[in-house]
Amino acid sequence: MTTLDDILIQAKRMVDPTLVEEKKILGIAEDVKQRVEDASIGNLTVHSVEIGGSVAIGTWLYDDVDVDIFVKFDSAISKKRLEDLGVKIGRDAFVPNESILRYSEHPYVEGFIDGIRVNIVACYDVPKGLWKSSADRSPYHTVFMKNRFDKSLKIETRLLKKFLKMVGLYGAEIQVQGFSGYVCEVLVLKYGSFISVLKAVSTLMGDEILSLNDVDEDVAKQFDTQLVILDPVDNHRNLGAAISPANVAAFIMASRSFLQNPSLSFFKGTSISKMTANVKKSPILDYLSVVIFQHEPRNADILWGQLHRSVNSLSKQMSKSGFNVLRTSVASDENSFSGFIFLLGSLTLPKSQIKIGPNVNMRDEVSRFLSSNRKWSKLMWVGHDQRIYVLGERRFLKVEDLLCSLLDDTVKESGVAPGLKRAIESGFEVISGKNIVKATVRQHWLVEALHRVVVTDEFSLG
């Protein structure tokens, strides 16, 4: 019988980088740092260039590593000047490699070196606490963790990151709304080990405040998220703000599940082939409708924000038309294809529909109700509860017809984000039921999203 200790030993071997991997990542980091320093020569507003984040601390995962390079500028320059110089230096440093602009509080430059993602981020060189931008804290985060992390804590953090990645909860970006690498480091530093973190999380009751130091009650009152995690570098910042309530709950359940039934599968995740097989055999497909469309590449955070706003608006429109929307999700390859996913009580509705109006005592309201429904009505009557009832026929009986109508280029009230509307107007496809399986062929991005919707999460509820 495999014990918890056996599983953790195997898991540690999985997440601990080899000497070759470590040499590659550190080599890329030093190379890009030197490129940035060279691109900064002669610019007196640049105070220093530093390697930051998990690479500097030693908690990175080889299959999910970002090399973060921070360019620290004189605090006297304007925000516009900081952004312009940061982008120029970042662009120059990547030459001859390609680079793109990403956006957080301000733009930063991203590129790939030997397949590894590298971010070059501008920030102000300011004393601790006198932040002028959110990126100013990051170098302090790095120093704080480097001074406290030994080899044991680094491997425990890697275990936590891998665990969260495999259960779909790793990353603070908008498409995940989960636990960032820095949050993982804070949790391990607070509780001392991966298992201790899971034990603590498994007993969370809601409205907890997690802090490495004594909690200032006046500071704590500023936050209203389900889980408050105070930044040890700035206790006025809540690291839990980016974590969705659903993901807090999922972490609680996954922690309990692992502690009760430890398995190496929590560190391996679910393969695409297994996801595809699970989606194909899911009976829930009969209640699913998907919209797929093509668009121009754009910033990932902007894209995911547009997708989430759009699917929420479409869901409200569908509910108004009588469809019972049980769950929604979005999917994207983060390049040129995206989609909306709707799980419904039924893909079709009965032809007839009843609208219940006001009580007859409400004279003006009754008049307005009758006036607005008279043309649509097939029958009107006063019920035993003294309210007005109207029977008519629905315009849309199939969800596909409703979605096609909402997304048609003549419709202005669909609620689709303006940044996506033009792309959708150029063409989209609505697929429902088992026909969805055909659309998943070689579309890993869609399979992963569908799997989250139609298959019970084996890690938290299995």
NUDOTI-323913 format. One record per residue (C-alpha): x, y, z; residue in three letters. Coordinates in Angstrom, 3 decimals, decimal comma. Example, Ala and Ser with C-alpha at 12.3 -4.5 7.8 and 13.67 -1.06 7.14 Angstrom:
2
+----------+----------+----------+------+
:        x :        y :        z : code :
+----------+----------+----------+------+
:   12,300 :   -4,500 :    7,800 :  ALA :
:   13,670 :   -1,060 :    7,140 :  SER :
+----------+----------+----------+------+
# end
This chain:
462
+----------+----------+----------+------+
:        x :        y :        z : code :
+----------+----------+----------+------+
:    0,000 :    0,000 :    0,000 :  MET :
:    1,367 :    3,408 :   -1,013 :  THR :
:    1,638 :    5,724 :    1,973 :  THR :
:    1,395 :    9,504 :    2,069 :  LEU :
:    5,153 :    9,713 :    2,632 :  ASP :
:    5,776 :    7,545 :   -0,449 :  ASP :
:    3,537 :    9,779 :   -2,559 :  ILE :
:    5,257 :   12,936 :   -1,336 :  LEU :
:    8,688 :   11,486 :   -2,075 :  ILE :
:    7,616 :   10,685 :   -5,638 :  GLN :
:    5,945 :   14,065 :   -6,032 :  ALA :
:    9,066 :   15,873 :   -4,873 :  LYS :
:   11,079 :   14,055 :   -7,525 :  ARG :
:    8,536 :   15,228 :  -10,116 :  MET :
:    8,702 :   18,923 :   -9,184 :  VAL :
:   12,402 :   19,242 :   -8,332 :  ASP :
:   14,193 :   20,513 :  -11,469 :  PRO :
:   17,177 :   18,636 :  -12,834 :  THR :
:   20,569 :   20,298 :  -12,972 :  LEU :
:   20,144 :   20,674 :  -16,730 :  VAL :
:   16,744 :   22,358 :  -16,307 :  GLU :
:   18,050 :   24,622 :  -13,569 :  GLU :
:   21,068 :   25,606 :  -15,655 :  LYS :
:   18,822 :   26,433 :  -18,612 :  LYS :
:   16,397 :   28,638 :  -16,653 :  ILE :
:   19,066 :   30,486 :  -14,684 :  LEU :
:   21,101 :   30,902 :  -17,849 :  GLY :
:   18,152 :   32,487 :  -19,682 :  ILE :
:   17,478 :   34,767 :  -16,716 :  ALA :
:   21,079 :   35,987 :  -16,578 :  GLU :
:   21,225 :   36,383 :  -20,360 :  ASP :
:   18,063 :   38,526 :  -20,491 :  VAL :
:   19,186 :   40,543 :  -17,459 :  LYS :
:   22,412 :   41,344 :  -19,315 :  GLN :
:   20,436 :   42,238 :  -22,467 :  ARG :
:   18,276 :   44,647 :  -20,455 :  VAL :
:   21,325 :   46,213 :  -18,818 :  GLU :
:   22,904 :   46,675 :  -22,249 :  ASP :
:   19,691 :   48,241 :  -23,579 :  ALA :
:   19,700 :   50,599 :  -20,577 :  SER :
:   23,229 :   51,923 :  -21,062 :  ILE :
:   23,238 :   55,719 :  -21,038 :  GLY :
:   19,778 :   55,965 :  -19,496 :  ASN :
:   20,384 :   57,644 :  -16,142 :  LEU :
:   16,795 :   57,073 :  -15,021 :  THR :
:   17,460 :   53,312 :  -14,763 :  VAL :
:   18,806 :   52,539 :  -11,285 :  HIS :
:   19,163 :   48,760 :  -11,575 :  SER :
:   17,979 :   45,597 :  -13,330 :  VAL :
:   16,999 :   42,598 :  -11,201 :  GLU :
:   15,827 :   39,021 :  -11,676 :  ILE :
:   12,631 :   38,612 :   -9,685 :  GLY :
:    9,829 :   36,203 :   -8,867 :  GLY :
:   10,062 :   32,449 :   -8,529 :  SER :
:   13,272 :   32,137 :  -10,578 :  VAL :
:   15,144 :   34,383 :   -8,151 :  ALA :
:   13,589 :   32,687 :   -5,117 :  ILE :
:   13,993 :   29,141 :   -6,463 :  GLY :
:   10,357 :   28,010 :   -6,378 :  THR :
:    9,636 :   27,796 :  -10,125 :  TRP :
:    8,119 :   24,810 :  -11,896 :  LEU :
:    9,814 :   23,766 :  -15,099 :  TYR :
:    6,511 :   23,168 :  -16,895 :  ASP :
:    5,137 :   26,561 :  -15,818 :  ASP :
:    7,980 :   29,013 :  -15,429 :  VAL :
:    8,071 :   32,737 :  -16,151 :  ASP :
:   11,351 :   34,596 :  -15,970 :  VAL :
:   10,633 :   38,050 :  -14,537 :  ASP :
:   13,128 :   40,853 :  -15,095 :  ILE :
:   12,456 :   44,137 :  -13,277 :  PHE :
:   13,821 :   47,438 :  -14,516 :  VAL :
:   13,914 :   49,855 :  -11,581 :  LYS :
:   13,516 :   53,503 :  -12,587 :  PHE :
:   14,079 :   56,760 :  -10,765 :  ASP :
:   10,939 :   57,628 :   -8,814 :  SER :
:   11,016 :   61,208 :  -10,106 :  ALA :
:    9,977 :   60,327 :  -13,667 :  ILE :
:    6,314 :   60,383 :  -14,720 :  SER :
:    4,199 :   57,290 :  -15,151 :  LYS :
:    4,035 :   57,944 :  -18,910 :  LYS :
:    7,832 :   58,215 :  -19,078 :  ARG :
:    8,182 :   55,005 :  -17,046 :  LEU :
:    5,879 :   53,147 :  -19,427 :  GLU :
:    7,540 :   54,464 :  -22,582 :  ASP :
:   11,072 :   53,739 :  -21,392 :  LEU :
:   10,107 :   50,349 :  -19,972 :  GLY :
:    8,577 :   49,267 :  -23,266 :  VAL :
:   11,478 :   50,588 :  -25,353 :  LYS :
:   14,123 :   48,894 :  -23,209 :  ILE :
:   12,120 :   45,680 :  -23,147 :  GLY :
:   11,646 :   45,671 :  -26,917 :  ARG :
:   15,329 :   46,405 :  -27,533 :  ASP :
:   16,418 :   43,678 :  -25,106 :  ALA :
:   14,451 :   41,002 :  -26,957 :  PHE :
:   15,925 :   41,755 :  -30,384 :  VAL :
:   16,314 :   39,619 :  -32,494 :  PRO :
:   13,635 :   37,600 :  -30,691 :  ASN :
:    9,988 :   38,589 :  -31,138 :  GLU :
:    8,152 :   40,308 :  -28,311 :  SER :
:    4,644 :   41,504 :  -27,553 :  ILE :
:    3,083 :   44,017 :  -25,214 :  LEU :
:    1,140 :   42,764 :  -22,221 :  ARG :
:   -0,867 :   44,924 :  -19,857 :  TYR :
:   -1,264 :   44,978 :  -16,107 :  SER :
:   -1,379 :   48,316 :  -14,310 :  GLU :
:    0,946 :   49,488 :  -17,073 :  HIS :
:    2,328 :   47,800 :  -20,202 :  PRO :
:    5,216 :   45,368 :  -20,036 :  TYR :
:    7,080 :   43,352 :  -22,659 :  VAL :
:    6,834 :   39,586 :  -23,042 :  GLU :
:    8,739 :   37,206 :  -25,252 :  GLY :
:   10,054 :   33,658 :  -25,431 :  PHE :
:   13,680 :   32,573 :  -25,213 :  ILE :
:   14,286 :   28,876 :  -25,955 :  ASP :
:   10,613 :   28,208 :  -25,281 :  GLY :
:   10,640 :   29,949 :  -21,886 :  ILE :
:    8,346 :   32,924 :  -21,256 :  ARG :
:   10,215 :   36,065 :  -20,198 :  VAL :
:    8,600 :   39,233 :  -18,838 :  ASN :
:   10,439 :   42,549 :  -18,696 :  ILE :
:    8,615 :   44,821 :  -16,261 :  VAL :
:    9,252 :   48,455 :  -15,399 :  ALA :
:    8,833 :   49,651 :  -11,812 :  CYS :
:    9,892 :   52,548 :   -9,616 :  TYR :
:   12,876 :   52,307 :   -7,299 :  ASP :
:   11,129 :   53,498 :   -4,143 :  VAL :
:   11,488 :   52,929 :   -0,391 :  PRO :
:    9,274 :   50,186 :    1,031 :  LYS :
:    5,695 :   51,383 :    1,439 :  GLY :
:    6,005 :   54,431 :   -0,822 :  LEU :
:    4,632 :   52,613 :   -3,836 :  TRP :
:    3,939 :   54,528 :   -7,041 :  LYS :
:    2,812 :   51,449 :   -8,995 :  SER :
:    1,792 :   47,910 :   -8,022 :  SER :
:    4,949 :   46,482 :   -9,636 :  ALA :
:    7,093 :   48,410 :   -7,127 :  ASP :
:    6,369 :   45,780 :   -4,476 :  ARG :
:    7,671 :   42,872 :   -6,558 :  SER :
:   11,412 :   43,372 :   -5,923 :  PRO :
:   10,611 :   43,580 :   -2,210 :  TYR :
:    8,645 :   40,314 :   -2,479 :  HIS :
:   11,708 :   38,661 :   -3,980 :  THR :
:   14,080 :   39,895 :   -1,267 :  VAL :
:   11,602 :   38,984 :    1,486 :  PHE :
:   11,254 :   35,380 :    0,300 :  MET :
:   14,924 :   34,848 :   -0,607 :  LYS :
:   15,912 :   35,777 :    2,938 :  ASN :
:   13,512 :   33,226 :    4,437 :  ARG :
:   13,438 :   30,283 :    2,046 :  PHE :
:   15,770 :   27,328 :    2,446 :  ASP :
:   15,897 :   24,275 :    0,182 :  LYS :
:   13,139 :   22,548 :    2,177 :  SER :
:   10,657 :   25,429 :    1,852 :  LEU :
:   11,443 :   25,746 :   -1,857 :  LYS :
:   10,509 :   22,127 :   -2,535 :  ILE :
:    7,387 :   22,402 :   -0,353 :  GLU :
:    6,321 :   25,444 :   -2,379 :  THR :
:    6,915 :   23,582 :   -5,612 :  ARG :
:    4,662 :   20,791 :   -4,320 :  LEU :
:    1,892 :   23,284 :   -3,549 :  LEU :
:    2,229 :   25,004 :   -6,921 :  LYS :
:    2,148 :   21,688 :   -8,777 :  LYS :
:   -0,857 :   20,512 :   -6,772 :  PHE :
:   -2,792 :   23,708 :   -7,504 :  LEU :
:   -1,793 :   23,637 :  -11,165 :  LYS :
:   -3,032 :   20,071 :  -11,624 :  MET :
:   -6,367 :   20,764 :   -9,922 :  VAL :
:   -6,852 :   23,909 :  -12,054 :  GLY :
:   -6,394 :   26,522 :   -9,327 :  LEU :
:   -2,919 :   27,921 :  -10,023 :  TYR :
:   -2,611 :   31,467 :  -11,329 :  GLY :
:   -4,077 :   34,847 :  -10,439 :  ALA :
:   -4,820 :   35,835 :  -14,036 :  GLU :
:   -8,444 :   36,535 :  -14,908 :  ILE :
:   -9,047 :   33,256 :  -16,758 :  GLN :
:   -8,113 :   31,293 :  -13,616 :  VAL :
:   -8,782 :   33,654 :  -10,684 :  GLN :
:   -6,784 :   31,281 :   -8,548 :  GLY :
:   -3,703 :   31,254 :   -6,322 :  PHE :
:   -0,605 :   33,068 :   -7,548 :  SER :
:    2,927 :   31,814 :   -7,107 :  GLY :
:    3,538 :   34,496 :   -4,475 :  TYR :
:    0,435 :   33,412 :   -2,542 :  VAL :
:    1,802 :   29,850 :   -2,560 :  CYS :
:    5,082 :   31,117 :   -1,126 :  GLU :
:    3,267 :   33,086 :    1,587 :  VAL :
:    1,146 :   30,062 :    2,551 :  LEU :
:    4,145 :   27,728 :    2,778 :  VAL :
:    6,084 :   30,289 :    4,793 :  LEU :
:    3,132 :   30,624 :    7,180 :  LYS :
:    2,411 :   26,926 :    7,676 :  TYR :
:    5,824 :   25,389 :    7,048 :  GLY :
:    5,021 :   22,639 :    4,558 :  SER :
:    2,763 :   21,562 :    1,725 :  PHE :
:    0,808 :   19,163 :    3,943 :  ILE :
:    0,409 :   21,774 :    6,672 :  SER :
:   -1,033 :   24,187 :    4,109 :  VAL :
:   -3,584 :   21,574 :    3,001 :  LEU :
:   -4,526 :   20,813 :    6,603 :  LYS :
:   -5,067 :   24,499 :    7,332 :  ALA :
:   -7,029 :   25,103 :    4,129 :  VAL :
:   -9,201 :   22,009 :    4,682 :  SER :
:  -10,558 :   23,542 :    7,898 :  THR :
:  -11,278 :   27,045 :    6,602 :  LEU :
:  -14,734 :   28,211 :    7,644 :  MET :
:  -14,979 :   31,511 :    5,750 :  GLY :
:  -13,966 :   35,111 :    6,486 :  ASP :
:  -10,485 :   34,019 :    7,598 :  GLU :
:   -7,584 :   36,436 :    7,628 :  ILE :
:   -4,234 :   34,787 :    6,972 :  LEU :
:   -1,149 :   36,759 :    7,882 :  SER :
:    2,486 :   36,127 :    8,758 :  LEU :
:    2,274 :   38,867 :   11,370 :  ASN :
:   -0,241 :   40,082 :   13,919 :  ASP :
:   -3,432 :   41,235 :   12,230 :  VAL :
:   -4,353 :   44,896 :   12,520 :  ASP :
:   -8,118 :   44,823 :   12,986 :  GLU :
:   -8,531 :   48,251 :   11,394 :  ASP :
:   -6,670 :   47,019 :    8,315 :  VAL :
:   -8,668 :   43,781 :    8,223 :  ALA :
:  -11,949 :   45,713 :    8,111 :  LYS :
:  -10,929 :   47,152 :    4,745 :  GLN :
:  -11,370 :   43,787 :    3,010 :  PHE :
:  -14,568 :   41,885 :    2,281 :  ASP :
:  -13,338 :   38,863 :    0,295 :  THR :
:  -14,060 :   35,360 :    1,566 :  GLN :
:  -10,359 :   34,706 :    2,132 :  LEU :
:   -8,035 :   37,546 :    3,109 :  VAL :
:   -4,297 :   36,902 :    2,731 :  ILE :
:   -2,240 :   39,876 :    3,845 :  LEU :
:    0,872 :   40,695 :    1,860 :  ASP :
:    3,797 :   40,475 :    4,327 :  PRO :
:    5,522 :   43,263 :    2,409 :  VAL :
:    2,433 :   45,506 :    2,526 :  ASP :
:   -0,276 :   44,554 :    5,026 :  ASN :
:   -2,685 :   46,999 :    3,392 :  HIS :
:   -2,816 :   44,705 :    0,359 :  ARG :
:   -5,077 :   41,654 :    0,205 :  ASN :
:   -3,499 :   38,902 :   -1,903 :  LEU :
:   -6,808 :   37,036 :   -1,787 :  GLY :
:   -8,634 :   39,720 :   -3,764 :  ALA :
:   -7,875 :   38,012 :   -7,087 :  ALA :
:   -9,083 :   34,585 :   -5,893 :  ILE :
:  -12,704 :   33,777 :   -6,744 :  SER :
:  -14,963 :   32,378 :   -3,978 :  PRO :
:  -15,516 :   29,264 :   -6,097 :  ALA :
:  -11,769 :   28,637 :   -6,248 :  ASN :
:  -11,392 :   29,100 :   -2,497 :  VAL :
:  -14,073 :   26,436 :   -2,068 :  ALA :
:  -12,428 :   24,186 :   -4,665 :  ALA :
:   -9,086 :   24,432 :   -2,825 :  PHE :
:  -10,809 :   23,480 :    0,439 :  ILE :
:  -12,417 :   20,439 :   -1,191 :  MET :
:   -9,264 :   19,372 :   -3,047 :  ALA :
:   -7,257 :   19,639 :    0,181 :  SER :
:   -9,726 :   17,440 :    2,029 :  ARG :
:   -9,812 :   14,978 :   -0,842 :  SER :
:   -6,035 :   14,594 :   -0,974 :  PHE :
:   -5,666 :   14,275 :    2,794 :  LEU :
:   -8,368 :   11,590 :    2,909 :  GLN :
:   -7,208 :    9,706 :   -0,184 :  ASN :
:   -3,665 :   10,753 :   -1,109 :  PRO :
:   -2,696 :    9,908 :   -4,663 :  SER :
:    0,046 :   10,828 :   -7,094 :  LEU :
:   -2,692 :   11,705 :   -9,605 :  SER :
:   -3,049 :   15,056 :   -7,800 :  PHE :
:    0,394 :   15,917 :   -9,171 :  PHE :
:   -0,137 :   14,433 :  -12,626 :  LYS :
:   -3,486 :   16,001 :  -13,499 :  GLY :
:   -5,792 :   14,699 :  -16,207 :  THR :
:   -4,403 :   14,030 :  -19,693 :  SER :
:   -6,016 :   15,519 :  -22,780 :  ILE :
:   -6,836 :   12,036 :  -24,054 :  SER :
:   -8,680 :   11,212 :  -20,832 :  LYS :
:  -10,454 :   14,587 :  -20,888 :  MET :
:  -11,567 :   13,936 :  -24,465 :  THR :
:  -12,868 :   10,473 :  -23,567 :  ALA :
:  -14,712 :   11,843 :  -20,519 :  ASN :
:  -16,351 :   14,610 :  -22,566 :  VAL :
:  -17,410 :   12,206 :  -25,317 :  LYS :
:  -19,204 :    9,877 :  -22,921 :  LYS :
:  -20,755 :   12,573 :  -20,733 :  SER :
:  -24,590 :   12,476 :  -20,645 :  PRO :
:  -24,505 :   16,211 :  -19,922 :  ILE :
:  -23,734 :   16,934 :  -23,597 :  LEU :
:  -27,460 :   16,691 :  -24,241 :  ASP :
:  -27,890 :   19,891 :  -22,213 :  TYR :
:  -24,970 :   21,814 :  -23,643 :  LEU :
:  -24,726 :   24,536 :  -26,267 :  SER :
:  -21,482 :   26,123 :  -27,474 :  VAL :
:  -20,732 :   29,213 :  -29,543 :  VAL :
:  -17,376 :   29,208 :  -31,357 :  ILE :
:  -15,931 :   32,177 :  -33,227 :  PHE :
:  -12,690 :   33,534 :  -34,616 :  GLN :
:  -11,036 :   36,840 :  -33,727 :  HIS :
:   -7,816 :   38,766 :  -34,061 :  GLU :
:   -5,097 :   38,164 :  -31,441 :  PRO :
:   -5,231 :   40,457 :  -28,430 :  ARG :
:   -3,915 :   40,798 :  -24,897 :  ASN :
:   -4,903 :   37,693 :  -22,906 :  ALA :
:   -6,247 :   39,532 :  -19,856 :  ASP :
:   -8,342 :   41,826 :  -22,055 :  ILE :
:   -9,640 :   38,857 :  -24,044 :  LEU :
:  -10,687 :   36,856 :  -20,973 :  TRP :
:  -12,389 :   39,897 :  -19,477 :  GLY :
:  -14,367 :   40,408 :  -22,694 :  GLN :
:  -15,323 :   36,726 :  -22,823 :  LEU :
:  -16,575 :   36,644 :  -19,238 :  HIS :
:  -18,603 :   39,849 :  -19,586 :  ARG :
:  -20,120 :   38,616 :  -22,835 :  SER :
:  -21,138 :   35,174 :  -21,597 :  VAL :
:  -22,750 :   36,697 :  -18,511 :  ASN :
:  -24,785 :   39,111 :  -20,632 :  SER :
:  -25,862 :   36,395 :  -23,060 :  LEU :
:  -26,885 :   34,194 :  -20,144 :  SER :
:  -29,191 :   36,932 :  -18,835 :  LYS :
:  -30,783 :   37,314 :  -22,270 :  GLN :
:  -31,310 :   33,563 :  -22,497 :  MET :
:  -32,939 :   33,482 :  -19,063 :  SER :
:  -35,299 :   36,286 :  -20,080 :  LYS :
:  -36,385 :   34,126 :  -23,021 :  SER :
:  -37,269 :   31,251 :  -20,706 :  GLY :
:  -34,169 :   29,052 :  -20,873 :  PHE :
:  -32,858 :   27,746 :  -17,568 :  ASN :
:  -29,128 :   28,480 :  -17,709 :  VAL :
:  -27,513 :   26,251 :  -15,091 :  LEU :
:  -23,883 :   27,098 :  -15,706 :  ARG :
:  -21,705 :   29,086 :  -18,084 :  THR :
:  -18,045 :   29,067 :  -19,015 :  SER :
:  -15,706 :   30,468 :  -21,640 :  VAL :
:  -12,860 :   28,954 :  -23,641 :  ALA :
:  -10,033 :   30,270 :  -25,792 :  SER :
:   -6,752 :   29,286 :  -27,384 :  ASP :
:   -5,656 :   32,839 :  -26,460 :  GLU :
:   -4,798 :   33,476 :  -30,078 :  ASN :
:   -7,580 :   33,414 :  -32,652 :  SER :
:  -10,412 :   31,119 :  -31,493 :  PHE :
:  -12,732 :   31,472 :  -28,504 :  SER :
:  -16,089 :   30,214 :  -27,358 :  GLY :
:  -19,010 :   30,504 :  -24,950 :  PHE :
:  -20,320 :   27,424 :  -23,151 :  ILE :
:  -23,864 :   27,119 :  -21,777 :  PHE :
:  -25,217 :   24,288 :  -19,653 :  LEU :
:  -29,025 :   24,414 :  -19,694 :  LEU :
:  -31,932 :   22,598 :  -18,120 :  GLY :
:  -33,101 :   21,851 :  -21,655 :  SER :
:  -32,056 :   22,832 :  -25,173 :  LEU :
:  -35,692 :   23,300 :  -26,162 :  THR :
:  -38,764 :   24,949 :  -24,674 :  LEU :
:  -42,511 :   24,263 :  -25,025 :  PRO :
:  -44,303 :   26,397 :  -27,562 :  LYS :
:  -46,690 :   27,963 :  -25,067 :  SER :
:  -45,674 :   30,379 :  -22,352 :  GLN :
:  -47,546 :   31,891 :  -19,419 :  ILE :
:  -46,835 :   35,365 :  -18,129 :  LYS :
:  -48,145 :   36,206 :  -14,673 :  ILE :
:  -49,175 :   39,803 :  -14,180 :  GLY :
:  -50,084 :   41,995 :  -11,212 :  PRO :
:  -53,005 :   41,685 :   -8,819 :  ASN :
:  -56,227 :   43,244 :  -10,135 :  VAL :
:  -56,110 :   45,755 :   -7,251 :  ASN :
:  -53,068 :   47,344 :   -8,877 :  MET :
:  -55,053 :   49,250 :  -11,466 :  ARG :
:  -52,283 :   51,138 :  -13,300 :  ASP :
:  -49,930 :   48,145 :  -13,340 :  GLU :
:  -52,696 :   45,906 :  -14,696 :  VAL :
:  -53,397 :   48,402 :  -17,460 :  SER :
:  -49,759 :   48,518 :  -18,514 :  ARG :
:  -49,438 :   44,726 :  -18,357 :  PHE :
:  -52,495 :   44,169 :  -20,541 :  LEU :
:  -51,406 :   46,816 :  -23,021 :  SER :
:  -47,891 :   45,380 :  -23,437 :  SER :
:  -49,085 :   41,777 :  -23,863 :  ASN :
:  -52,334 :   42,114 :  -25,827 :  ARG :
:  -50,846 :   41,546 :  -29,294 :  LYS :
:  -48,745 :   38,615 :  -28,102 :  TRP :
:  -51,551 :   36,985 :  -26,127 :  SER :
:  -53,587 :   33,969 :  -27,260 :  LYS :
:  -55,627 :   33,971 :  -24,055 :  LEU :
:  -56,010 :   36,126 :  -20,932 :  MET :
:  -57,729 :   35,367 :  -17,642 :  TRP :
:  -57,945 :   36,290 :  -13,969 :  VAL :
:  -56,605 :   33,544 :  -11,718 :  GLY :
:  -57,851 :   32,365 :   -8,349 :  HIS :
:  -55,103 :   34,458 :   -6,780 :  ASP :
:  -56,644 :   37,574 :   -8,409 :  GLN :
:  -53,655 :   38,056 :  -10,690 :  ARG :
:  -53,738 :   38,445 :  -14,468 :  ILE :
:  -52,530 :   35,508 :  -16,551 :  TYR :
:  -51,558 :   35,673 :  -20,225 :  VAL :
:  -50,955 :   32,686 :  -22,481 :  LEU :
:  -48,923 :   33,131 :  -25,652 :  GLY :
:  -46,350 :   31,474 :  -27,902 :  GLU :
:  -42,605 :   31,741 :  -27,540 :  ARG :
:  -40,579 :   33,190 :  -30,375 :  ARG :
:  -37,616 :   30,842 :  -29,820 :  PHE :
:  -38,094 :   27,191 :  -28,940 :  LEU :
:  -34,503 :   26,048 :  -29,630 :  LYS :
:  -31,502 :   27,556 :  -27,869 :  VAL :
:  -29,546 :   27,563 :  -31,140 :  GLU :
:  -32,146 :   29,821 :  -32,764 :  ASP :
:  -32,072 :   32,220 :  -29,829 :  LEU :
:  -28,268 :   32,425 :  -29,793 :  LEU :
:  -28,136 :   32,979 :  -33,550 :  CYS :
:  -30,635 :   35,790 :  -33,160 :  SER :
:  -28,771 :   37,391 :  -30,247 :  LEU :
:  -25,458 :   37,265 :  -32,079 :  LEU :
:  -26,777 :   38,443 :  -35,437 :  ASP :
:  -25,202 :   41,675 :  -36,628 :  ASP :
:  -28,553 :   43,456 :  -36,541 :  THR :
:  -28,993 :   42,900 :  -32,799 :  VAL :
:  -27,667 :   45,680 :  -30,610 :  LYS :
:  -28,735 :   44,461 :  -27,154 :  GLU :
:  -26,934 :   41,111 :  -26,905 :  SER :
:  -24,549 :   42,453 :  -24,275 :  GLY :
:  -21,527 :   41,052 :  -26,090 :  VAL :
:  -18,420 :   43,105 :  -25,297 :  ALA :
:  -17,764 :   45,677 :  -28,048 :  PRO :
:  -14,272 :   44,248 :  -28,535 :  GLY :
:  -15,746 :   40,883 :  -29,570 :  LEU :
:  -18,945 :   41,955 :  -31,287 :  LYS :
:  -17,358 :   42,792 :  -34,636 :  ARG :
:  -15,492 :   39,472 :  -34,700 :  ALA :
:  -18,676 :   37,532 :  -33,926 :  ILE :
:  -20,613 :   39,449 :  -36,554 :  GLU :
:  -18,065 :   38,207 :  -39,114 :  SER :
:  -19,047 :   34,632 :  -38,381 :  GLY :
:  -19,801 :   32,194 :  -35,592 :  PHE :
:  -21,024 :   28,651 :  -35,106 :  GLU :
:  -23,580 :   27,405 :  -32,592 :  VAL :
:  -23,248 :   23,711 :  -31,756 :  ILE :
:  -25,407 :   21,752 :  -29,329 :  SER :
:  -25,655 :   18,263 :  -27,878 :  GLY :
:  -23,439 :   15,447 :  -29,072 :  LYS :
:  -22,468 :   17,426 :  -32,190 :  ASN :
:  -20,084 :   19,266 :  -29,867 :  ILE :
:  -17,772 :   16,238 :  -29,870 :  VAL :
:  -16,883 :   16,872 :  -33,524 :  LYS :
:  -15,818 :   20,400 :  -32,672 :  ALA :
:  -13,324 :   19,168 :  -30,080 :  THR :
:  -11,125 :   17,288 :  -32,548 :  VAL :
:   -7,569 :   18,540 :  -31,921 :  ARG :
:   -8,994 :   21,586 :  -30,102 :  GLN :
:   -7,353 :   21,079 :  -26,707 :  HIS :
:   -8,422 :   24,501 :  -25,492 :  TRP :
:  -12,071 :   23,582 :  -26,022 :  LEU :
:  -11,752 :   20,075 :  -24,576 :  VAL :
:  -10,240 :   21,435 :  -21,354 :  GLU :
:  -13,023 :   23,994 :  -20,937 :  ALA :
:  -15,783 :   21,480 :  -21,700 :  LEU :
:  -14,265 :   18,995 :  -19,279 :  HIS :
:  -14,523 :   21,536 :  -16,458 :  ARG :
:  -18,224 :   21,997 :  -17,219 :  VAL :
:  -19,554 :   18,504 :  -17,983 :  VAL :
:  -17,350 :   16,232 :  -15,848 :  VAL :
:  -17,368 :   16,086 :  -12,046 :  THR :
:  -14,036 :   17,333 :  -10,686 :  ASP :
:  -12,247 :   14,168 :   -9,587 :  GLU :
:   -9,800 :   16,080 :   -7,397 :  PHE :
:  -12,287 :   17,985 :   -5,254 :  SER :
:  -15,497 :   15,939 :   -5,557 :  LEU :
:  -14,272 :   12,549 :   -6,741 :  GLY :
+----------+----------+----------+------+
# end
